[in-house]
Amino acid sequence: MAACDLPASIGRLPFKEKEIKSGKDADYTRDGTVDKHGRPAIRGRTGGWKTGILILVNQGLATLAFFGLGVNLVLFLTRVLHQSNAEAANNVSKWTGTVYIFSLVGAFVSDSYWGRYKTCAGLVLLSLSTHLFLVKPQGCGTADHLCQDHSTLEIGIFYVSIYLVALGNGGYQPSIATFGADQFDEEDRLEGLSKIAFFSYFYLALNLGSLVSNTVLVYYEDSGSWALGFWMSAASASLALTLFLCGTPRYRHFEPQGNPLRRFCQVIVAAAKKWRVETPQDGKELYEVGKDDSAFRKILHTEDFKFLDKAAVVKADTEVSDHSTQNPWRLCTVTQVEEVKCILRLLPIWLCTIIYSVVFTQMASLFVVQGAAMKTTVYAFHIPPASMSSFDILSVAFFIFLYRRLIFPCYLRVRGKSMTQLQRMGAGLVIGATAMVCAGTVEVYRLKHTNKGSDEPSSLSILWQIPQYALIGASEVFMYVGQLEFFNGQAPDGLKSFGSALCMTSISFGNYFSTIIVSIVMQFTTTSNSPGWIPGNLNEGHLDRFYFLLALLAVIDLLVYVGCAMWYKGISLEERGCAAQAEEGIQFV
């Protein structure tokens, strides 16, 4: 077996890891992590699946708390705050978008100053405290009993509260994902494989946490017990914080590496100052520090974005005798230049994921509105429309295990290599477009089973929504799990949380873009004779056409994505162990 050959059991979760000992460094991690005292982390006493599982449980509980508020928010806005369907859908999209845009804030603080441990603990505490100030109506807010109007002060406090929850949860997500990955040393072969598996189980934990909120909490909230639902969310957040703190002695940490924005600007400024300087043909002539002078692993030089290489050109009048006195605004290292190149190469891929996030966000808004306009009783049992997302969660769990136990091993045997992260993300786009076609088809049949001019729900059962939720779940496994692995793996060492945040901000911009699309569609389809595609009474609209429009946009986006993925070149780190690359590369073909 070659050094990087994969064992047959790669798809299994290695709860008991074997240590590979090699001389004096056998007991210490090789990736530069430290323990809580700032000393080199000892492999047997820190990290691994003991802390990994604790973080997964923490993620499940934190997600339960978050979705206890978010999953039914569209119905809360319509039933409690008396907003229209289109207005509520737009407000949910804006709020969800803000949640994930705050991931950039959490990533910046985590990578630059606090470190991932303090960022996670602080932001979970913020999210917990703001649950106390939510509007908690009693005995109203059901489909049949709308609440009385609330005062401007109450509504104002409610919006401040949910946006503080957005800050707490949004900033926490990329930090906890990266912090969990930090518990596995990618320079060790077995732990490197565990790190790859961690992202799949992280996304599974996220979905299992939301399963409880989408069933138990949604049931109480849909029946008007909004206060009970919110208090249960707060209790879950409290337990998540307690468990997270319990693992403090065993966590592995990466020290924060300083402000990445400053490093980025230094490269741009240094390259601009030397715009007339000729770049050497041999990249070895560019400036780089020794291994002992940098906290980062060095990134190998690449040939694209040649203009930026000027920042690492050593001019004749430039003194580089002492790295500590070298001016970074005039001369940057190759690694610093390559950091900027890495981000620039990631941006086209990231932009192509936004349309998929537009598709994904319909599950929390228009899917729920569509379900509320269908027959929601099955054998006298009422099914809350928001709880249908449970089928999305079950689909995620099923396809995660299906991929790791069946698809991945079979693909490996047939092709001799696994599906790359870029290929999986492309597959997610295809499945997402299929989900929109399915949702549009269901809406066509829903309209056929309604009485024209009536606002009564359709006689078509809400269970017909199961396929569209299941397809969204399958697409998430390929797209979002692939994104987490891809952006975290391709981000430089000092920007790991930022890499995870790119996945979150894709969801954010998808929500904002969804709001824009809905507004444009309503503006162009609303006339004196037509209430538009998405009116308050869906029986008078054409939600099916909106779904088909999203499917078309997803297909166009897929074509652009394929071109960007084929152009992409992955990061090359010096002395990068084969464990970090064991499961898959980054090539698209």
Buried (B, 14 or more C-beta within 10 A) or exposed (E): EEEBEBEEEBBEBBEEBEEEEEEEEEEBBBBBBBBBEEEBBEBEEBBBBBBBBBBBBBBBBBBBBBBBBBBBBBBBBBBBBBBEBBBBBBBBBBBBBBBBBBBBBBBBBBBBEBBBBBBBBBBBBBBBBBBEBBBBBEEBBBBEEBBEEBEEEEBEBBBEBBBBBBBBBBBBBBBBBBBBBBBBBBBBBBBBBBBBBBBBBBBBBBBBBBBBBBBBBBBBBBBBBBBBBBBBBBBBBBBBBEBBEEBEEBBBBBEBBEBBEEBBBBBBBBBEBBEEBEBEEEBEEBBBBEEEEBEBBBBBBBEEBEEBBBBBBBEEEEEEEEEEEBEBEBBBBBBBBBBBBBBEBBEBBBBBBBBBBBBBBBBBBBBBBBBBBBBBEEEEEEBBBBBBBBBBBBBBBBBBBBBBEEBBBEBBEEEEEBBBBBBBBBBBBBBBBBBBBBBBBBBBEBBEBBEEEEEEBBEBBBBBBBBBBBBBBBBBBBBBBBBBBBBBBBBBBBBBBBBBBBBBBBBBBBBBBBBEBBEEBBEEBBEEEEBBBBBBBBBBBBBBBBBBBBBEBBBEBBEEBBEBBEEBBBBEBEEBBBBBBBBBEBBBE
